[in-house]
Amino acid sequence: MRKTPTWRIPFGIISLFVLLIIYGVVIARYAPSIIGRWSGGAQTVVYVVLGLIWLLPLKRFLIWMETGHWSAAAALQAKKKAD
């Protein structure tokens, strides 16, 4: 467990919030013009996929916020070196 505060957590939370707002605005702006004439079922599938796709990089981002490394393996190696 970390004993000193780190800048990565507040920076990560703020940047995640800002990036999600930007992603949402881009999707809300451009997706309807692209898929607006599709059937309701097809639009639903597209919006569900677009609503879940932002989760793909989230794991690595949360690992970075907590450890300062982009992968769990690198974080474990750094921890072993420190011990």
HTML snippet that shows the backbone in 3Dmol.js (N, CA, C, O; Angstrom):
<script src="https://3Dmol.org/build/3Dmol-min.js"></script>
<div id="view" style="width:600px;height:400px;position:relative"></div>
<script>
const pdb = `
ATOM      1  N   MET A   1       0.835  -1.185   0.000  1.00  0.00           N
ATOM      2  CA  MET A   1       0.000   0.000   0.000  1.00  0.00           C
ATOM      3  C   MET A   1       0.878   1.246   0.000  1.00  0.00           C
ATOM      4  O   MET A   1       1.890   1.310   0.698  1.00  0.00           O
ATOM      5  N   ARG A   2       0.485   2.204  -0.771  1.00  0.00           N
ATOM      6  CA  ARG A   2       1.233   3.447  -0.913  1.00  0.00           C
ATOM      7  C   ARG A   2       1.133   4.276   0.367  1.00  0.00           C
ATOM      8  O   ARG A   2       0.060   4.368   0.963  1.00  0.00           O
ATOM      9  N   LYS A   3       2.237   4.875   0.788  1.00  0.00           N
ATOM     10  CA  LYS A   3       2.267   5.689   1.996  1.00  0.00           C
ATOM     11  C   LYS A   3       2.260   7.183   1.682  1.00  0.00           C
ATOM     12  O   LYS A   3       1.917   7.990   2.545  1.00  0.00           O
ATOM     13  N   THR A   4       2.629   7.559   0.475  1.00  0.00           N
ATOM     14  CA  THR A   4       2.635   8.973   0.092  1.00  0.00           C
ATOM     15  C   THR A   4       1.637   9.195  -1.041  1.00  0.00           C
ATOM     16  O   THR A   4       1.427   8.308  -1.868  1.00  0.00           O
ATOM     17  N   PRO A   5       1.025  10.367  -1.080  1.00  0.00           N
ATOM     18  CA  PRO A   5       0.079  10.638  -2.175  1.00  0.00           C
ATOM     19  C   PRO A   5       0.798  10.752  -3.517  1.00  0.00           C
ATOM     20  O   PRO A   5       1.989  11.055  -3.577  1.00  0.00           O
ATOM     21  N   THR A   6       0.074  10.511  -4.556  1.00  0.00           N
ATOM     22  CA  THR A   6       0.634  10.588  -5.895  1.00  0.00           C
ATOM     23  C   THR A   6      -0.248  11.481  -6.764  1.00  0.00           C
ATOM     24  O   THR A   6      -1.458  11.559  -6.552  1.00  0.00           O
ATOM     25  N   TRP A   7       0.346  12.139  -7.722  1.00  0.00           N
ATOM     26  CA  TRP A   7      -0.385  13.042  -8.615  1.00  0.00           C
ATOM     27  C   TRP A   7      -1.201  12.275  -9.642  1.00  0.00           C
ATOM     28  O   TRP A   7      -2.110  12.838 -10.253  1.00  0.00           O
ATOM     29  N   ARG A   8      -0.888  10.987  -9.844  1.00  0.00           N
ATOM     30  CA  ARG A   8      -1.524  10.217 -10.907  1.00  0.00           C
ATOM     31  C   ARG A   8      -3.019   9.998 -10.676  1.00  0.00           C
ATOM     32  O   ARG A   8      -3.789   9.964 -11.636  1.00  0.00           O
ATOM     33  N   ILE A   9      -3.435   9.851  -9.440  1.00  0.00           N
ATOM     34  CA  ILE A   9      -4.845   9.548  -9.192  1.00  0.00           C
ATOM     35  C   ILE A   9      -5.742  10.747  -9.501  1.00  0.00           C
ATOM     36  O   ILE A   9      -6.682  10.588 -10.279  1.00  0.00           O
ATOM     37  N   PRO A  10      -5.508  11.942  -8.939  1.00  0.00           N
ATOM     38  CA  PRO A  10      -6.383  13.048  -9.331  1.00  0.00           C
ATOM     39  C   PRO A  10      -6.267  13.398 -10.815  1.00  0.00           C
ATOM     40  O   PRO A  10      -7.268  13.720 -11.454  1.00  0.00           O
ATOM     41  N   PHE A  11      -5.058  13.336 -11.362  1.00  0.00           N
ATOM     42  CA  PHE A  11      -4.877  13.595 -12.791  1.00  0.00           C
ATOM     43  C   PHE A  11      -5.637  12.561 -13.618  1.00  0.00           C
ATOM     44  O   PHE A  11      -6.284  12.905 -14.607  1.00  0.00           O
ATOM     45  N   GLY A  12      -5.558  11.309 -13.215  1.00  0.00           N
ATOM     46  CA  GLY A  12      -6.246  10.239 -13.943  1.00  0.00           C
ATOM     47  C   GLY A  12      -7.748  10.383 -13.900  1.00  0.00           C
ATOM     48  O   GLY A  12      -8.417  10.174 -14.911  1.00  0.00           O
ATOM     49  N   ILE A  13      -8.293  10.736 -12.750  1.00  0.00           N
ATOM     50  CA  ILE A  13      -9.739  10.899 -12.623  1.00  0.00           C
ATOM     51  C   ILE A  13     -10.224  12.066 -13.479  1.00  0.00           C
ATOM     52  O   ILE A  13     -11.217  11.947 -14.197  1.00  0.00           O
ATOM     53  N   ILE A  14      -9.522  13.187 -13.401  1.00  0.00           N
ATOM     54  CA  ILE A  14      -9.916  14.358 -14.186  1.00  0.00           C
ATOM     55  C   ILE A  14      -9.786  14.082 -15.678  1.00  0.00           C
ATOM     56  O   ILE A  14     -10.683  14.419 -16.451  1.00  0.00           O
ATOM     57  N   SER A  15      -8.681  13.474 -16.089  1.00  0.00           N
ATOM     58  CA  SER A  15      -8.492  13.203 -17.519  1.00  0.00           C
ATOM     59  C   SER A  15      -9.498  12.170 -18.016  1.00  0.00           C
ATOM     60  O   SER A  15      -9.988  12.290 -19.139  1.00  0.00           O
ATOM     61  N   LEU A  16      -9.818  11.160 -17.210  1.00  0.00           N
ATOM     62  CA  LEU A  16     -10.832  10.186 -17.606  1.00  0.00           C
ATOM     63  C   LEU A  16     -12.179  10.870 -17.789  1.00  0.00           C
ATOM     64  O   LEU A  16     -12.885  10.594 -18.760  1.00  0.00           O
ATOM     65  N   PHE A  17     -12.540  11.749 -16.882  1.00  0.00           N
ATOM     66  CA  PHE A  17     -13.796  12.482 -16.980  1.00  0.00           C
ATOM     67  C   PHE A  17     -13.833  13.339 -18.243  1.00  0.00           C
ATOM     68  O   PHE A  17     -14.821  13.320 -18.977  1.00  0.00           O
ATOM     69  N   VAL A  18     -12.769  14.085 -18.498  1.00  0.00           N
ATOM     70  CA  VAL A  18     -12.714  14.959 -19.673  1.00  0.00           C
ATOM     71  C   VAL A  18     -12.755  14.129 -20.963  1.00  0.00           C
ATOM     72  O   VAL A  18     -13.486  14.470 -21.893  1.00  0.00           O
ATOM     73  N   LEU A  19     -11.984  13.058 -21.021  1.00  0.00           N
ATOM     74  CA  LEU A  19     -11.964  12.222 -22.221  1.00  0.00           C
ATOM     75  C   LEU A  19     -13.309  11.553 -22.478  1.00  0.00           C
ATOM     76  O   LEU A  19     -13.710  11.404 -23.632  1.00  0.00           O
ATOM     77  N   LEU A  20     -14.009  11.150 -21.425  1.00  0.00           N
ATOM     78  CA  LEU A  20     -15.331  10.553 -21.614  1.00  0.00           C
ATOM     79  C   LEU A  20     -16.341  11.584 -22.113  1.00  0.00           C
ATOM     80  O   LEU A  20     -17.207  11.259 -22.926  1.00  0.00           O
ATOM     81  N   ILE A  21     -16.237  12.812 -21.638  1.00  0.00           N
ATOM     82  CA  ILE A  21     -17.116  13.865 -22.148  1.00  0.00           C
ATOM     83  C   ILE A  21     -16.838  14.109 -23.629  1.00  0.00           C
ATOM     84  O   ILE A  21     -17.768  14.211 -24.428  1.00  0.00           O
ATOM     85  N   ILE A  22     -15.566  14.201 -23.993  1.00  0.00           N
ATOM     86  CA  ILE A  22     -15.210  14.412 -25.400  1.00  0.00           C
ATOM     87  C   ILE A  22     -15.701  13.247 -26.260  1.00  0.00           C
ATOM     88  O   ILE A  22     -16.258  13.462 -27.337  1.00  0.00           O
ATOM     89  N   TYR A  23     -15.496  12.017 -25.789  1.00  0.00           N
ATOM     90  CA  TYR A  23     -15.947  10.832 -26.519  1.00  0.00           C
ATOM     91  C   TYR A  23     -17.463  10.872 -26.701  1.00  0.00           C
ATOM     92  O   TYR A  23     -17.966  10.612 -27.794  1.00  0.00           O
ATOM     93  N   GLY A  24     -18.186  11.195 -25.640  1.00  0.00           N
ATOM     94  CA  GLY A  24     -19.639  11.261 -25.724  1.00  0.00           C
ATOM     95  C   GLY A  24     -20.128  12.325 -26.687  1.00  0.00           C
ATOM     96  O   GLY A  24     -21.078  12.096 -27.435  1.00  0.00           O
ATOM     97  N   VAL A  25     -19.488  13.489 -26.676  1.00  0.00           N
ATOM     98  CA  VAL A  25     -19.876  14.564 -27.584  1.00  0.00           C
ATOM     99  C   VAL A  25     -19.597  14.167 -29.027  1.00  0.00           C
ATOM    100  O   VAL A  25     -20.419  14.420 -29.908  1.00  0.00           O
ATOM    101  N   VAL A  26     -18.459  13.553 -29.275  1.00  0.00           N
ATOM    102  CA  VAL A  26     -18.132  13.118 -30.642  1.00  0.00           C
ATOM    103  C   VAL A  26     -19.142  12.079 -31.124  1.00  0.00           C
ATOM    104  O   VAL A  26     -19.616  12.156 -32.257  1.00  0.00           O
ATOM    105  N   ILE A  27     -19.471  11.118 -30.278  1.00  0.00           N
ATOM    106  CA  ILE A  27     -20.452  10.094 -30.660  1.00  0.00           C
ATOM    107  C   ILE A  27     -21.819  10.740 -30.894  1.00  0.00           C
ATOM    108  O   ILE A  27     -22.487  10.434 -31.882  1.00  0.00           O
ATOM    109  N   ALA A  28     -22.238  11.633 -29.990  1.00  0.00           N
ATOM    110  CA  ALA A  28     -23.548  12.275 -30.131  1.00  0.00           C
ATOM    111  C   ALA A  28     -23.604  13.173 -31.366  1.00  0.00           C
ATOM    112  O   ALA A  28     -24.671  13.367 -31.949  1.00  0.00           O
ATOM    113  N   ARG A  29     -22.471  13.713 -31.756  1.00  0.00           N
ATOM    114  CA  ARG A  29     -22.437  14.624 -32.908  1.00  0.00           C
ATOM    115  C   ARG A  29     -22.409  13.867 -34.236  1.00  0.00           C
ATOM    116  O   ARG A  29     -23.128  14.232 -35.167  1.00  0.00           O
ATOM    117  N   TYR A  30     -21.607  12.840 -34.331  1.00  0.00           N
ATOM    118  CA  TYR A  30     -21.375  12.197 -35.630  1.00  0.00           C
ATOM    119  C   TYR A  30     -22.127  10.885 -35.848  1.00  0.00           C
ATOM    120  O   TYR A  30     -22.419  10.547 -36.995  1.00  0.00           O
ATOM    121  N   ALA A  31     -22.447  10.149 -34.817  1.00  0.00           N
ATOM    122  CA  ALA A  31     -23.118   8.859 -35.011  1.00  0.00           C
ATOM    123  C   ALA A  31     -24.509   8.994 -35.624  1.00  0.00           C
ATOM    124  O   ALA A  31     -24.840   8.223 -36.525  1.00  0.00           O
ATOM    125  N   PRO A  32     -25.335   9.935 -35.179  1.00  0.00           N
ATOM    126  CA  PRO A  32     -26.675  10.011 -35.787  1.00  0.00           C
ATOM    127  C   PRO A  32     -26.647  10.290 -37.290  1.00  0.00           C
ATOM    128  O   PRO A  32     -27.492   9.782 -38.027  1.00  0.00           O
ATOM    129  N   SER A  33     -25.694  11.084 -37.745  1.00  0.00           N
ATOM    130  CA  SER A  33     -25.648  11.363 -39.187  1.00  0.00           C
ATOM    131  C   SER A  33     -25.185  10.139 -39.978  1.00  0.00           C
ATOM    132  O   SER A  33     -25.491  10.011 -41.163  1.00  0.00           O
ATOM    133  N   ILE A  34     -24.460   9.258 -39.333  1.00  0.00           N
ATOM    134  CA  ILE A  34     -23.968   8.059 -40.022  1.00  0.00           C
ATOM    135  C   ILE A  34     -25.001   6.936 -39.976  1.00  0.00           C
ATOM    136  O   ILE A  34     -25.254   6.285 -40.990  1.00  0.00           O
ATOM    137  N   ILE A  35     -25.597   6.706 -38.808  1.00  0.00           N
ATOM    138  CA  ILE A  35     -26.500   5.555 -38.658  1.00  0.00           C
ATOM    139  C   ILE A  35     -27.960   5.955 -38.473  1.00  0.00           C
ATOM    140  O   ILE A  35     -28.785   5.113 -38.119  1.00  0.00           O
ATOM    141  N   GLY A  36     -28.291   7.213 -38.703  1.00  0.00           N
ATOM    142  CA  GLY A  36     -29.638   7.708 -38.457  1.00  0.00           C
ATOM    143  C   GLY A  36     -30.735   7.043 -39.264  1.00  0.00           C
ATOM    144  O   GLY A  36     -31.877   6.985 -38.808  1.00  0.00           O
ATOM    145  N   ARG A  37     -30.428   6.546 -40.429  1.00  0.00           N
ATOM    146  CA  ARG A  37     -31.442   5.926 -41.291  1.00  0.00           C
ATOM    147  C   ARG A  37     -31.492   4.408 -41.138  1.00  0.00           C
ATOM    148  O   ARG A  37     -32.295   3.747 -41.796  1.00  0.00           O
ATOM    149  N   TRP A  38     -30.655   3.858 -40.287  1.00  0.00           N
ATOM    150  CA  TRP A  38     -30.664   2.420 -40.055  1.00  0.00           C
ATOM    151  C   TRP A  38     -31.886   2.038 -39.227  1.00  0.00           C
ATOM    152  O   TRP A  38     -32.560   2.897 -38.659  1.00  0.00           O
ATOM    153  N   SER A  39     -32.158   0.747 -39.170  1.00  0.00           N
ATOM    154  CA  SER A  39     -33.278   0.265 -38.357  1.00  0.00           C
ATOM    155  C   SER A  39     -32.970   0.471 -36.876  1.00  0.00           C
ATOM    156  O   SER A  39     -31.812   0.633 -36.490  1.00  0.00           O
ATOM    157  N   GLY A  40     -34.001   0.463 -36.065  1.00  0.00           N
ATOM    158  CA  GLY A  40     -33.834   0.679 -34.628  1.00  0.00           C
ATOM    159  C   GLY A  40     -32.961  -0.378 -33.974  1.00  0.00           C
ATOM    160  O   GLY A  40     -32.179  -0.070 -33.074  1.00  0.00           O
ATOM    161  N   GLY A  41     -33.087  -1.606 -34.415  1.00  0.00           N
ATOM    162  CA  GLY A  41     -32.270  -2.684 -33.848  1.00  0.00           C
ATOM    163  C   GLY A  41     -30.793  -2.508 -34.153  1.00  0.00           C
ATOM    164  O   GLY A  41     -29.942  -2.705 -33.286  1.00  0.00           O
ATOM    165  N   ALA A  42     -30.497  -2.139 -35.384  1.00  0.00           N
ATOM    166  CA  ALA A  42     -29.097  -1.924 -35.773  1.00  0.00           C
ATOM    167  C   ALA A  42     -28.509  -0.735 -35.023  1.00  0.00           C
ATOM    168  O   ALA A  42     -27.357  -0.780 -34.591  1.00  0.00           O
ATOM    169  N   GLN A  43     -29.301   0.336 -34.866  1.00  0.00           N
ATOM    170  CA  GLN A  43     -28.828   1.494 -34.113  1.00  0.00           C
ATOM    171  C   GLN A  43     -28.564   1.129 -32.655  1.00  0.00           C
ATOM    172  O   GLN A  43     -27.588   1.586 -32.061  1.00  0.00           O
ATOM    173  N   THR A  44     -29.431   0.310 -32.088  1.00  0.00           N
ATOM    174  CA  THR A  44     -29.251  -0.117 -30.705  1.00  0.00           C
ATOM    175  C   THR A  44     -27.940  -0.865 -30.536  1.00  0.00           C
ATOM    176  O   THR A  44     -27.193  -0.621 -29.589  1.00  0.00           O
ATOM    177  N   VAL A  45     -27.666  -1.776 -31.458  1.00  0.00           N
ATOM    178  CA  VAL A  45     -26.411  -2.543 -31.386  1.00  0.00           C
ATOM    179  C   VAL A  45     -25.210  -1.607 -31.482  1.00  0.00           C
ATOM    180  O   VAL A  45     -24.256  -1.749 -30.717  1.00  0.00           O
ATOM    181  N   VAL A  46     -25.243  -0.663 -32.400  1.00  0.00           N
ATOM    182  CA  VAL A  46     -24.128   0.264 -32.574  1.00  0.00           C
ATOM    183  C   VAL A  46     -23.933   1.100 -31.313  1.00  0.00           C
ATOM    184  O   VAL A  46     -22.803   1.268 -30.852  1.00  0.00           O
ATOM    185  N   TYR A  47     -25.019   1.626 -30.750  1.00  0.00           N
ATOM    186  CA  TYR A  47     -24.889   2.463 -29.560  1.00  0.00           C
ATOM    187  C   TYR A  47     -24.449   1.660 -28.332  1.00  0.00           C
ATOM    188  O   TYR A  47     -23.734   2.187 -27.480  1.00  0.00           O
ATOM    189  N   VAL A  48     -24.859   0.412 -28.230  1.00  0.00           N
ATOM    190  CA  VAL A  48     -24.385  -0.435 -27.127  1.00  0.00           C
ATOM    191  C   VAL A  48     -22.886  -0.680 -27.267  1.00  0.00           C
ATOM    192  O   VAL A  48     -22.145  -0.582 -26.290  1.00  0.00           O
ATOM    193  N   VAL A  49     -22.441  -0.997 -28.477  1.00  0.00           N
ATOM    194  CA  VAL A  49     -21.007  -1.214 -28.714  1.00  0.00           C
ATOM    195  C   VAL A  49     -20.221   0.065 -28.415  1.00  0.00           C
ATOM    196  O   VAL A  49     -19.191   0.019 -27.743  1.00  0.00           O
ATOM    197  N   LEU A  50     -20.705   1.199 -28.911  1.00  0.00           N
ATOM    198  CA  LEU A  50     -20.017   2.469 -28.655  1.00  0.00           C
ATOM    199  C   LEU A  50     -20.053   2.838 -27.174  1.00  0.00           C
ATOM    200  O   LEU A  50     -19.133   3.481 -26.669  1.00  0.00           O
ATOM    201  N   GLY A  51     -21.109   2.432 -26.485  1.00  0.00           N
ATOM    202  CA  GLY A  51     -21.197   2.698 -25.058  1.00  0.00           C
ATOM    203  C   GLY A  51     -20.270   1.840 -24.225  1.00  0.00           C
ATOM    204  O   GLY A  51     -19.913   2.215 -23.108  1.00  0.00           O
ATOM    205  N   LEU A  52     -19.876   0.694 -24.752  1.00  0.00           N
ATOM    206  CA  LEU A  52     -18.995  -0.213 -24.011  1.00  0.00           C
ATOM    207  C   LEU A  52     -17.541  -0.142 -24.452  1.00  0.00           C
ATOM    208  O   LEU A  52     -16.655  -0.582 -23.718  1.00  0.00           O
ATOM    209  N   ILE A  53     -17.278   0.401 -25.628  1.00  0.00           N
ATOM    210  CA  ILE A  53     -15.927   0.371 -26.195  1.00  0.00           C
ATOM    211  C   ILE A  53     -14.918   1.167 -25.366  1.00  0.00           C
ATOM    212  O   ILE A  53     -13.728   0.854 -25.386  1.00  0.00           O
ATOM    213  N   TRP A  54     -15.367   2.180 -24.645  1.00  0.00           N
ATOM    214  CA  TRP A  54     -14.446   2.984 -23.839  1.00  0.00           C
ATOM    215  C   TRP A  54     -13.879   2.185 -22.666  1.00  0.00           C
ATOM    216  O   TRP A  54     -12.896   2.594 -22.050  1.00  0.00           O
ATOM    217  N   LEU A  55     -14.499   1.046 -22.361  1.00  0.00           N
ATOM    218  CA  LEU A  55     -14.007   0.214 -21.263  1.00  0.00           C
ATOM    219  C   LEU A  55     -12.730  -0.546 -21.617  1.00  0.00           C
ATOM    220  O   LEU A  55     -12.010  -0.987 -20.721  1.00  0.00           O
ATOM    221  N   LEU A  56     -12.441  -0.706 -22.907  1.00  0.00           N
ATOM    222  CA  LEU A  56     -11.278  -1.496 -23.315  1.00  0.00           C
ATOM    223  C   LEU A  56      -9.955  -0.963 -22.748  1.00  0.00           C
ATOM    224  O   LEU A  56      -9.187  -1.755 -22.201  1.00  0.00           O
ATOM    225  N   PRO A  57      -9.655   0.323 -22.850  1.00  0.00           N
ATOM    226  CA  PRO A  57      -8.378   0.791 -22.296  1.00  0.00           C
ATOM    227  C   PRO A  57      -8.438   1.108 -20.806  1.00  0.00           C
ATOM    228  O   PRO A  57      -7.429   1.509 -20.226  1.00  0.00           O
ATOM    229  N   LEU A  58      -9.590   0.938 -20.177  1.00  0.00           N
ATOM    230  CA  LEU A  58      -9.750   1.362 -18.785  1.00  0.00           C
ATOM    231  C   LEU A  58      -8.871   0.574 -17.819  1.00  0.00           C
ATOM    232  O   LEU A  58      -8.343   1.155 -16.871  1.00  0.00           O
ATOM    233  N   LYS A  59      -8.700  -0.718 -18.027  1.00  0.00           N
ATOM    234  CA  LYS A  59      -7.898  -1.533 -17.115  1.00  0.00           C
ATOM    235  C   LYS A  59      -6.461  -1.026 -17.041  1.00  0.00           C
ATOM    236  O   LYS A  59      -5.924  -0.820 -15.952  1.00  0.00           O
ATOM    237  N   ARG A  60      -5.846  -0.829 -18.193  1.00  0.00           N
ATOM    238  CA  ARG A  60      -4.464  -0.336 -18.204  1.00  0.00           C
ATOM    239  C   ARG A  60      -4.363   1.060 -17.603  1.00  0.00           C
ATOM    240  O   ARG A  60      -3.389   1.376 -16.920  1.00  0.00           O
ATOM    241  N   PHE A  61      -5.360   1.890 -17.852  1.00  0.00           N
ATOM    242  CA  PHE A  61      -5.365   3.241 -17.305  1.00  0.00           C
ATOM    243  C   PHE A  61      -5.452   3.207 -15.777  1.00  0.00           C
ATOM    244  O   PHE A  61      -4.753   3.960 -15.100  1.00  0.00           O
ATOM    245  N   LEU A  62      -6.301   2.343 -15.237  1.00  0.00           N
ATOM    246  CA  LEU A  62      -6.412   2.222 -13.779  1.00  0.00           C
ATOM    247  C   LEU A  62      -5.142   1.642 -13.164  1.00  0.00           C
ATOM    248  O   LEU A  62      -4.748   2.039 -12.068  1.00  0.00           O
ATOM    249  N   ILE A  63      -4.500   0.707 -13.860  1.00  0.00           N
ATOM    250  CA  ILE A  63      -3.222   0.171 -13.378  1.00  0.00           C
ATOM    251  C   ILE A  63      -2.179   1.278 -13.344  1.00  0.00           C
ATOM    252  O   ILE A  63      -1.410   1.380 -12.388  1.00  0.00           O
ATOM    253  N   TRP A  64      -2.150   2.108 -14.387  1.00  0.00           N
ATOM    254  CA  TRP A  64      -1.205   3.222 -14.398  1.00  0.00           C
ATOM    255  C   TRP A  64      -1.480   4.197 -13.257  1.00  0.00           C
ATOM    256  O   TRP A  64      -0.551   4.667 -12.601  1.00  0.00           O
ATOM    257  N   MET A  65      -2.739   4.496 -13.023  1.00  0.00           N
ATOM    258  CA  MET A  65      -3.075   5.424 -11.950  1.00  0.00           C
ATOM    259  C   MET A  65      -2.593   4.903 -10.603  1.00  0.00           C
ATOM    260  O   MET A  65      -2.147   5.685  -9.763  1.00  0.00           O
ATOM    261  N   GLU A  66      -2.674   3.616 -10.391  1.00  0.00           N
ATOM    262  CA  GLU A  66      -2.309   3.041  -9.102  1.00  0.00           C
ATOM    263  C   GLU A  66      -0.810   2.777  -8.966  1.00  0.00           C
ATOM    264  O   GLU A  66      -0.241   2.965  -7.891  1.00  0.00           O
ATOM    265  N   THR A  67      -0.169   2.339 -10.057  1.00  0.00           N
ATOM    266  CA  THR A  67       1.218   1.884  -9.938  1.00  0.00           C
ATOM    267  C   THR A  67       2.237   2.739 -10.682  1.00  0.00           C
ATOM    268  O   THR A  67       3.416   2.734 -10.331  1.00  0.00           O
ATOM    269  N   GLY A  68       1.805   3.470 -11.699  1.00  0.00           N
ATOM    270  CA  GLY A  68       2.745   4.229 -12.513  1.00  0.00           C
ATOM    271  C   GLY A  68       3.270   3.436 -13.691  1.00  0.00           C
ATOM    272  O   GLY A  68       4.110   3.932 -14.443  1.00  0.00           O
ATOM    273  N   HIS A  69       2.795   2.218 -13.868  1.00  0.00           N
ATOM    274  CA  HIS A  69       3.172   1.363 -15.000  1.00  0.00           C
ATOM    275  C   HIS A  69       1.917   1.033 -15.792  1.00  0.00           C
ATOM    276  O   HIS A  69       0.819   1.002 -15.235  1.00  0.00           O
ATOM    277  N   TRP A  70       2.073   0.788 -17.087  1.00  0.00           N
ATOM    278  CA  TRP A  70       0.918   0.563 -17.946  1.00  0.00           C
ATOM    279  C   TRP A  70       0.445  -0.877 -17.956  1.00  0.00           C
ATOM    280  O   TRP A  70      -0.622  -1.158 -18.502  1.00  0.00           O
ATOM    281  N   SER A  71       1.196  -1.798 -17.375  1.00  0.00           N
ATOM    282  CA  SER A  71       0.738  -3.183 -17.333  1.00  0.00           C
ATOM    283  C   SER A  71       0.966  -3.756 -15.948  1.00  0.00           C
ATOM    284  O   SER A  71       1.831  -3.294 -15.204  1.00  0.00           O
ATOM    285  N   ALA A  72       0.184  -4.763 -15.612  1.00  0.00           N
ATOM    286  CA  ALA A  72       0.311  -5.396 -14.304  1.00  0.00           C
ATOM    287  C   ALA A  72       1.655  -6.107 -14.178  1.00  0.00           C
ATOM    288  O   ALA A  72       2.247  -6.137 -13.099  1.00  0.00           O
ATOM    289  N   ALA A  73       2.135  -6.679 -15.283  1.00  0.00           N
ATOM    290  CA  ALA A  73       3.418  -7.381 -15.233  1.00  0.00           C
ATOM    291  C   ALA A  73       4.563  -6.422 -14.922  1.00  0.00           C
ATOM    292  O   ALA A  73       5.441  -6.741 -14.120  1.00  0.00           O
ATOM    293  N   ALA A  74       4.557  -5.266 -15.545  1.00  0.00           N
ATOM    294  CA  ALA A  74       5.605  -4.271 -15.279  1.00  0.00           C
ATOM    295  C   ALA A  74       5.522  -3.778 -13.846  1.00  0.00           C
ATOM    296  O   ALA A  74       6.548  -3.534 -13.211  1.00  0.00           O
ATOM    297  N   ALA A  75       4.308  -3.630 -13.332  1.00  0.00           N
ATOM    298  CA  ALA A  75       4.139  -3.191 -11.939  1.00  0.00           C
ATOM    299  C   ALA A  75       4.677  -4.236 -10.981  1.00  0.00           C
ATOM    300  O   ALA A  75       5.302  -3.893  -9.978  1.00  0.00           O
ATOM    301  N   LEU A  76       4.442  -5.513 -11.279  1.00  0.00           N
ATOM    302  CA  LEU A  76       4.949  -6.581 -10.414  1.00  0.00           C
ATOM    303  C   LEU A  76       6.471  -6.645 -10.452  1.00  0.00           C
ATOM    304  O   LEU A  76       7.110  -6.847  -9.419  1.00  0.00           O
ATOM    305  N   GLN A  77       7.051  -6.474 -11.627  1.00  0.00           N
ATOM    306  CA  GLN A  77       8.518  -6.476 -11.738  1.00  0.00           C
ATOM    307  C   GLN A  77       9.120  -5.304 -10.965  1.00  0.00           C
ATOM    308  O   GLN A  77      10.142  -5.465 -10.298  1.00  0.00           O
ATOM    309  N   ALA A  78       8.509  -4.152 -11.046  1.00  0.00           N
ATOM    310  CA  ALA A  78       9.014  -2.986 -10.323  1.00  0.00           C
ATOM    311  C   ALA A  78       8.888  -3.192  -8.817  1.00  0.00           C
ATOM    312  O   ALA A  78       9.750  -2.767  -8.048  1.00  0.00           O
ATOM    313  N   LYS A  79       7.815  -3.843  -8.408  1.00  0.00           N
ATOM    314  CA  LYS A  79       7.627  -4.111  -6.983  1.00  0.00           C
ATOM    315  C   LYS A  79       8.661  -5.112  -6.479  1.00  0.00           C
ATOM    316  O   LYS A  79       9.176  -4.966  -5.370  1.00  0.00           O
ATOM    317  N   LYS A  80       8.969  -6.127  -7.286  1.00  0.00           N
ATOM    318  CA  LYS A  80       9.987  -7.116  -6.895  1.00  0.00           C
ATOM    319  C   LYS A  80      11.352  -6.468  -6.794  1.00  0.00           C
ATOM    320  O   LYS A  80      12.125  -6.794  -5.894  1.00  0.00           O
ATOM    321  N   LYS A  81      11.666  -5.540  -7.718  1.00  0.00           N
ATOM    322  CA  LYS A  81      12.941  -4.829  -7.648  1.00  0.00           C
ATOM    323  C   LYS A  81      13.039  -3.982  -6.398  1.00  0.00           C
ATOM    324  O   LYS A  81      14.102  -3.881  -5.784  1.00  0.00           O
ATOM    325  N   ALA A  82      11.919  -3.371  -6.022  1.00  0.00           N
ATOM    326  CA  ALA A  82      11.913  -2.494  -4.844  1.00  0.00           C
ATOM    327  C   ALA A  82      12.072  -3.290  -3.558  1.00  0.00           C
ATOM    328  O   ALA A  82      12.637  -2.791  -2.584  1.00  0.00           O
ATOM    329  N   ASP A  83      11.579  -4.526  -3.545  1.00  0.00           N
ATOM    330  CA  ASP A  83      11.678  -5.355  -2.342  1.00  0.00           C
ATOM    331  C   ASP A  83      13.033  -5.961  -2.243  1.00  0.00           C
ATOM    332  O   ASP A  83      13.313  -6.694  -1.295  1.00  0.00           O
TER     333      ASP A  83
END
`;
const viewer = $3Dmol.createViewer("view");
viewer.addModel(pdb, "pdb");
viewer.setStyle({}, {cartoon: {color: "spectrum"}});
viewer.zoomTo();
viewer.render();
</script>
